[in-house]
Each structure stands twice: as structure tokens, then as C-alpha cells.
Amino acid sequence: MSNGKNRASWRIGFAYAGIVVGAGFSTGQEVLQFFTSHGLISIVGILVAALILMFVSRQAAKLGYRLDANSHEEPLRALFGSKVGPILDYLLVFFLYGIAVVMIAGSGATFNQAFGIKESYGVIILIVIVGATLLLNFDKIVNIIGGITPLLIVAVVIITTYNIINPQVPYSEVNNYVDPSRAPSNFWWFDAITYAGLAFATAFSFLSIMGSDASRHAIARRGAVYGGLITLLLMILVNVGVLSIMPGANEVPLPAMLMAENMAPWVGTAYSIIIILLIFNSVVGLLYPFLIRFTTPYSKNYKITMVISLVIAFFISKVGFVELVNIVYPILGYIGLAIGIALFVRWILNKNTKKKLL
């Protein structure tokens, strides 16, 4: 692949990873619930989740490219038909908005833990910045999201490496300090699969649009794989890092910030800014597909719907970050699994038919 095509693939990869990372584990709370709470076996769980995520993401980007999708509606109708497709369409739209609200609540928790700013004020700050960004064209949105992701990679590598080298308790004893009751289920493999569904559902709409926006089929599919590889690296580092700060990780809403603060107070402050940027990534990446599903991009209705959505999000976010994670994430994971299974079935069928869709 030429350098230009490779850059285009990495652009998609970084934007995709930015959405998944921001919504999935930039705070550490999500990884704690789905993986770390199972102990050391969580490392195997992350490998399982990442492999599933890379495969289904690649298929989703390819489908978006082939259908020249403007939203996730076309891919869902192609996968599930005209009757079931619309049902999943509206379910996905509803929970995409739910994840955006969870992330907005997370911004309030971050502002509060890092700077002592009242949570509602932190939420307002993020909402204003998100609203301004959603008025930009799609290419600029992708560039902004993709440009922030490398900051996280550098920060996560430094912060997690420090904590992994300096664990609070020996890794041989860490299973004595985890709290399995915090996990969605009693089975590490089931939570790993559910998390893969969650991460995929979070990025599916944006992947479909980015796939259609790619100039070539290979760019679309490789971009999704690159994003999956970045996600795998960061998930492993964050998970082992959270294990290294047990049992303290169970006592704070943002374990990733606790890791940063273990290095130095100023590092915690710096990382909190990165968390806010990644939350911003995810909220923009989730709300844009949500908005264009019902309106024409940048039209009057688009702007009105955007304002109403952000105002409603402000009030729902008052429920609390950790509580919203517990409610919304597992349900969206099951929706993502249904879409992933459909993509896998279509892939199998395509191996035995001359007419290709994916």
C-alpha cells in the first residue's frame, strides 16, 4: 500500500480508536468493571475481546464502503432486512445517545476529581465545546478525533508502565483484592464478549460512515484493523495498570487518574485533561451519527436537534457516571453482539456465494 493510502488507513484507525477508547476505557472504570474485577484472567479476556473487535470492525467498515452508507441505517437493513433492521436501528440510536450521556457525566466526574469543579459546571463546559465541534464538517471532525488519540497512547504507555513496575500489591496476590461483584456477570469470557459488543456498537455508526468516506476498499478495512490494534494495546496496558493499583481502584470513579496521581500530582492533572479530550472524542463521535440519522447534516433541524439533545443530556447526566455505566453499557453490548454475529454470518455466506455484499 502506498504511503498516501497507508496514511488514510491510519487516519481512520486513530479516529476509530479515539471513539472506542474515550467511550470504553479512558477513565479506567469501564475496564475495571468488565475485565479487572475478574483478576489476572482478565488479560486473556482482553485478547478475546480485541480479536472479536478487530474482525467485526473490519467487516463493518467494508460494508459501509460497499453500501456508500450515510448512516448506520443502510448497513443494518442490509444485515437484518426491512423488518428487523429498523428495530435495531432505533435501539442502536437510543443507546448511542445513552453512551454519549454517560460520557458527558464522566466529564463532570473528571472535572470534579481533578480540579474540584462542581460536576454540573464541568458538564456544561464539555457540552459547549461539543456543540461547537458538531457544527464543523465531517472531515474536520474525523481529523480532530484522530489527532487527539496519539496523546492518549503516549500518556497511557507512560502512566501504566510506571504503575505496572511499581504495583501496590504483588501480582501473585492481586486476585485477593479484586471485587468480582463489580463485574456485569460471574464469567470473565462472557464479559469479554459483551465488552467487544459494546465497543463495536459504540463505533459501528461512525465506522460505517468512515468506511463509505474512504477512497478505497482496502483503506476502509485496514483502517478498522489498525484501530483494533491500537485499542488492543491500550486495553492491555490499562487493565494491567488497574490491577497494579488494587485495592484503591475499587474506591474511586476514575482509576486511570489514580494511576496518574501515583506518579505525581501534576501528572494526574495533565492526564485528567487528556481524559476530558477523549470523552469529547467519544461524545462527538456518538452524537454526529445520532444527529444525521434524523436530520440533514448542518441544516436548521440538525442544529435544533443538537441543542435539544445536549440540554437533555445535561439533566440525565445528574444520575451519576458509575451508575450510568452499570445501566447502559451491558445493554448496548448485547446490541453490538447481535450486529457482530450478523456480520460474521454474512462473511461465512459470502465464502460460498458468487455475489458479494461485504
MORALIN-V171440 format. One record per backbone hydrogen bond with DSSP energy under -0.5 kcal/mol. CO is the residue of the C=O (numbers start at 1). NH is the residue of the N-H. E is the energy in kcal/mol with one decimal. If there is no record, write none. Layout:
BEGIN
co=(CO | CO)
nh=(NH | NH)
e=(E | E)
END
This chain:
BEGIN
co=(2 | 3 | 4 | 5 | 6 | 7 | 8 | 9 | 10 | 11 | 12 | 13 | 14 | 15 | 16 | 17 | 18 | 19 | 20 | 21 | 21 | 27 | 28 | 29 | 30 | 31 | 31 | 32 | 35 | 36 | 38 | 39 | 40 | 41 | 41 | 42 | 43 | 44 | 45 | 46 | 47 | 48 | 49 | 50 | 51 | 52 | 53 | 54 | 55 | 56 | 57 | 58 | 59 | 60 | 61 | 62 | 63 | 64 | 64 | 65 | 71 | 72 | 73 | 74 | 75 | 76 | 77 | 80 | 81 | 83 | 84 | 85 | 86 | 87 | 88 | 89 | 90 | 91 | 92 | 93 | 94 | 95 | 96 | 97 | 98 | 99 | 100 | 101 | 102 | 103 | 104 | 105 | 106 | 107 | 108 | 109 | 110 | 111 | 111 | 111 | 112 | 118 | 118 | 119 | 120 | 121 | 122 | 123 | 124 | 125 | 126 | 127 | 128 | 129 | 130 | 132 | 133 | 137 | 138 | 139 | 140 | 141 | 142 | 143 | 144 | 145 | 146 | 148 | 148 | 149 | 149 | 150 | 151 | 152 | 153 | 154 | 155 | 156 | 157 | 158 | 159 | 160 | 161 | 162 | 164 | 170 | 170 | 171 | 173 | 174 | 174 | 178 | 179 | 180 | 186 | 187 | 188 | 189 | 190 | 191 | 192 | 193 | 194 | 195 | 196 | 197 | 198 | 199 | 200 | 201 | 203 | 204 | 205 | 206 | 207 | 208 | 209 | 210 | 211 | 216 | 217 | 218 | 219 | 220 | 221 | 222 | 223 | 224 | 225 | 226 | 227 | 228 | 229 | 230 | 231 | 232 | 233 | 234 | 235 | 236 | 237 | 238 | 239 | 240 | 241 | 242 | 243 | 244 | 245 | 245 | 247 | 248 | 249 | 254 | 254 | 255 | 256 | 257 | 258 | 259 | 260 | 260 | 264 | 264 | 265 | 266 | 267 | 268 | 269 | 270 | 271 | 272 | 273 | 274 | 275 | 276 | 277 | 278 | 279 | 280 | 281 | 282 | 283 | 284 | 285 | 286 | 287 | 288 | 289 | 290 | 291 | 291 | 296 | 299 | 300 | 301 | 302 | 303 | 304 | 305 | 306 | 307 | 308 | 309 | 310 | 311 | 312 | 313 | 315 | 316 | 317 | 320 | 321 | 322 | 323 | 324 | 325 | 327 | 328 | 329 | 330 | 331 | 332 | 333 | 334 | 335 | 336 | 337 | 338 | 339 | 340 | 341 | 342 | 343 | 344 | 345 | 346 | 347 | 348 | 349 | 350 | 354)
nh=(6 | 7 | 8 | 9 | 10 | 11 | 12 | 13 | 14 | 15 | 16 | 17 | 18 | 19 | 20 | 21 | 22 | 23 | 24 | 25 | 26 | 256 | 32 | 33 | 34 | 35 | 36 | 37 | 38 | 39 | 41 | 42 | 43 | 44 | 45 | 46 | 47 | 48 | 49 | 50 | 51 | 52 | 53 | 54 | 55 | 56 | 57 | 58 | 59 | 60 | 61 | 62 | 63 | 64 | 65 | 66 | 67 | 68 | 69 | 68 | 75 | 76 | 77 | 78 | 79 | 80 | 81 | 84 | 85 | 87 | 88 | 89 | 90 | 91 | 92 | 93 | 94 | 95 | 96 | 97 | 98 | 99 | 100 | 101 | 102 | 103 | 104 | 105 | 106 | 107 | 108 | 109 | 110 | 111 | 112 | 113 | 114 | 115 | 116 | 117 | 116 | 121 | 122 | 123 | 124 | 125 | 126 | 127 | 128 | 129 | 130 | 131 | 132 | 133 | 134 | 135 | 136 | 141 | 142 | 143 | 144 | 145 | 146 | 147 | 148 | 149 | 150 | 151 | 152 | 152 | 153 | 154 | 155 | 156 | 157 | 158 | 159 | 160 | 161 | 162 | 163 | 164 | 165 | 166 | 167 | 173 | 174 | 174 | 176 | 177 | 178 | 180 | 182 | 183 | 188 | 191 | 192 | 193 | 194 | 195 | 196 | 197 | 198 | 199 | 200 | 201 | 202 | 203 | 204 | 205 | 207 | 208 | 209 | 210 | 211 | 212 | 213 | 214 | 214 | 220 | 221 | 222 | 223 | 224 | 225 | 226 | 227 | 228 | 229 | 230 | 231 | 232 | 233 | 234 | 235 | 236 | 237 | 238 | 239 | 240 | 241 | 242 | 243 | 244 | 245 | 245 | 246 | 168 | 248 | 249 | 250 | 251 | 252 | 257 | 258 | 259 | 260 | 261 | 262 | 263 | 263 | 264 | 267 | 268 | 269 | 270 | 271 | 272 | 273 | 274 | 275 | 276 | 277 | 278 | 279 | 280 | 281 | 282 | 283 | 284 | 285 | 286 | 287 | 288 | 289 | 290 | 291 | 292 | 293 | 294 | 294 | 295 | 299 | 303 | 304 | 305 | 306 | 307 | 308 | 309 | 310 | 311 | 312 | 313 | 314 | 315 | 316 | 317 | 318 | 319 | 320 | 324 | 325 | 326 | 327 | 328 | 329 | 331 | 332 | 333 | 334 | 335 | 336 | 337 | 338 | 339 | 340 | 341 | 342 | 343 | 344 | 345 | 346 | 347 | 348 | 349 | 350 | 351 | 351 | 352 | 353 | 356)
e=(-2.6 | -2.5 | -1.9 | -2.2 | -2.4 | -2.2 | -1.9 | -2.6 | -3.0 | -1.9 | -2.9 | -2.7 | -2.3 | -1.7 | -2.3 | -3.3 | -2.0 | -2.2 | -2.5 | -2.4 | -1.7 | -2.6 | -2.2 | -2.0 | -2.3 | -2.5 | -1.9 | -1.9 | -2.5 | -2.4 | -0.5 | -1.9 | -1.8 | -0.6 | -1.7 | -2.2 | -1.6 | -2.2 | -2.6 | -2.8 | -2.1 | -2.0 | -2.5 | -2.5 | -1.8 | -2.4 | -2.2 | -1.8 | -2.0 | -2.2 | -2.4 | -2.0 | -2.3 | -2.5 | -2.0 | -2.6 | -2.3 | -0.8 | -2.0 | -0.6 | -0.6 | -2.0 | -2.2 | -2.2 | -1.9 | -2.7 | -1.9 | -0.7 | -1.3 | -0.7 | -2.2 | -2.5 | -2.3 | -2.1 | -3.0 | -2.4 | -2.4 | -2.4 | -2.5 | -2.0 | -1.6 | -2.6 | -2.2 | -2.2 | -2.2 | -2.6 | -2.3 | -2.5 | -2.0 | -1.8 | -1.4 | -1.9 | -2.2 | -2.7 | -2.0 | -2.8 | -2.6 | -2.2 | -0.5 | -1.5 | -1.4 | -0.8 | -1.9 | -2.2 | -1.8 | -2.2 | -2.1 | -2.5 | -2.2 | -1.8 | -2.8 | -2.5 | -1.9 | -2.0 | -2.3 | -0.9 | -2.3 | -1.9 | -2.5 | -2.3 | -2.4 | -2.5 | -2.9 | -2.0 | -1.3 | -1.2 | -0.7 | -1.1 | -1.0 | -0.7 | -1.9 | -2.2 | -2.3 | -3.5 | -2.3 | -2.0 | -2.8 | -2.6 | -1.6 | -1.9 | -1.8 | -2.9 | -2.1 | -1.4 | -0.5 | -1.9 | -0.5 | -0.7 | -2.0 | -1.9 | -0.9 | -0.6 | -2.1 | -1.5 | -0.6 | -2.2 | -2.0 | -2.1 | -2.5 | -2.5 | -2.0 | -2.1 | -2.4 | -3.1 | -2.3 | -2.8 | -2.3 | -1.5 | -1.7 | -0.6 | -3.2 | -2.5 | -2.0 | -2.9 | -2.8 | -1.9 | -1.7 | -1.1 | -0.6 | -1.7 | -2.1 | -2.5 | -2.1 | -1.5 | -1.8 | -3.0 | -2.1 | -2.0 | -2.3 | -2.3 | -2.2 | -2.4 | -2.2 | -2.2 | -2.7 | -2.2 | -2.0 | -2.7 | -2.6 | -2.5 | -2.2 | -2.6 | -2.3 | -1.7 | -0.6 | -1.0 | -1.3 | -3.7 | -0.9 | -1.0 | -1.6 | -1.8 | -0.7 | -0.8 | -1.3 | -1.9 | -1.8 | -2.6 | -1.5 | -0.7 | -1.1 | -1.5 | -0.6 | -1.8 | -1.8 | -2.4 | -2.8 | -1.9 | -1.3 | -1.4 | -2.7 | -2.2 | -2.1 | -2.4 | -2.7 | -2.4 | -2.2 | -2.3 | -2.7 | -2.4 | -2.7 | -1.9 | -2.7 | -2.3 | -0.5 | -1.4 | -2.9 | -2.5 | -1.0 | -0.6 | -1.1 | -1.5 | -2.2 | -2.1 | -2.4 | -2.9 | -2.2 | -2.2 | -2.4 | -2.6 | -2.2 | -2.2 | -2.5 | -2.2 | -1.7 | -1.3 | -2.4 | -2.3 | -1.0 | -2.1 | -1.2 | -1.8 | -2.2 | -1.9 | -1.4 | -2.8 | -1.3 | -0.6 | -2.1 | -2.1 | -1.5 | -1.5 | -2.5 | -2.1 | -1.9 | -1.9 | -2.7 | -2.7 | -1.8 | -2.2 | -2.2 | -2.7 | -2.4 | -2.2 | -2.3 | -2.6 | -2.2 | -0.9 | -0.8 | -1.6 | -0.9 | -0.8)
END
